């Protein structure tokens, strides 16, 4: 897994609540058997018309917005367990997703792939959206070590929670399998007791 | 110390618990299918690892499979490739596969219970969010991502934070035309599509206790639609009776030993839940969703809520959903013309669902403008339906009984609802485009779906239940 470092970037704002995994990557694009290439179908039905032309009013098709941080409304990633959703977001060039609430499975999948989900308060989320609405190139600074997000222009800052173990995985580029494999003897002992 | 049911099962499966780290949780049974497993098998190859406990892993092909002519090669190239890949991977890693043509093939959450693989007290996972279904037996069962599928392949364990617990009690008798699906759609409408996030839910109360196993599965299945990864029900005599004699269920001495353990699986009287909610069955009517998440549901006779009545921050998303669905705030849904009816999915494709639909449509005829699909949850359900003559009843009523799979629940195969069309569906998600690009889904019970097929419109089934039928 890729190591996560401090990030300063402009953002792509998606001010919609309850964005489910079928919007992030529709089921009909889950047929690949590798992890790569899902980015081109990220938010497929919001990005493209039925005839494959771009939908002009969708934020990802607006050249004013770019960056490695996706900012979305609350309950982001609800629905299916498809890890393809995290892969698609990452493959499209994002390292961080910010929302005021995440669905459980999505959050776990993101962390398992080095995509950092940051939960902020509703008020801070609203502040990010309004800042970006005024200045489309406004930047955020994400500091994983100190667990803070800062709106660079105003200096407004909020801390975020992350499980200490998961944080060290992200910073060091470990994954869960490395961790458990080191304790396989415990698993075999446990099986003997069943 | 008194414990909840979740805590009892969880604690019995903790391999290691260390402050500052998630628990290492042992997984008894791992179910896999063709869509979320290939990258996990690839990961094993890259690490040079075998599947640690292949005998505790069961595979089937369900998400991609056609529901007509299943024994012919799959026409759609990518689907065929994915299903073939599962076959190759299972052969290479020594995993039992109930693939197309096998008498045990079917939707993963239908076959586990019907084969006696799903048992009380187990921990079960699958790369599918509706794994919560198996909780109906008093098991800890939840959906996982593909990295975790790989983790379970490699270690038979998961690193997992112990969830918070919620108890949802439903008490009293259900009204006419109201079923398990209506109960769960009602609960989700009450607590929202995110109201259960972070929790495992235990369903209890007299209404739940009176339900059959299949109805309990419908309830637990949709736990994830309020954000809860798992939902479960304490096992009782109804559970034991369902399990006994099934293909892989314990038998003989093993049965007695299992039963003695299962009887310890309940939440202690003074166990503490992090949250407790109570509902009255008398308040539940046949339900239908009007929006684009399962929390946007209402009693079928109600008016669609007004956008202005939503919290200010939610109004834009709410109105976006109504616009997508092509419906107006503060109007009735009853009478709205529909195009498709889909009876199937891991929520409602079991034999009791098919029997209920058959009983209702017998002697009736579907509306001309409606295409009505019935997709059984498994080969065994399909064969049982045929043995009982339900296929003849469906045919006479103009419904098409197809072959088992996930089908139009998520439209990965050819079974898609066309753009702009309305489908009354017994599945679990009404997300934008879920059943096909720009399709519009109304979630409902099998009975409500069947009623819509007959009239060609969204219909309060209670108005038809007393009508004479020309058999």
Interface residues (C-beta under 8 A of the other chain):
Chain A: X15 X16 X17 X18 X20 X22 X23 X26 X27 X28 X30 X31 X32 X33 X34 X35 X45 X50 X73 X74 X75 X78 X79 X80 X81 X82 X83 X84 X86 X101 X103 X104 X105 X108 X109 X112 X113 X122 X126 X163 X164 X165 X175 X176 X177 X179 X180 X181 X183 X184 X186 X187 X190 X191
Chain B: X15 X16 X20 X21 X22 X24 X26 X35 X36 X38 X39 X42 X43 X47 X52 X63 X64 X78 X79 X81 X82 X85 X127 X128 X129 X131 X143 X144 X145 X146 X147 X148 X150 X151 X154 X155 X156 X157 X158 X159 X161 X193 X194 X197 X198 X224 X227 X229 X292 X293 X313 X314 X316 X317 X320 X410 X411 X412 X419 X429 X431 X432 X433 X434 X437 X438
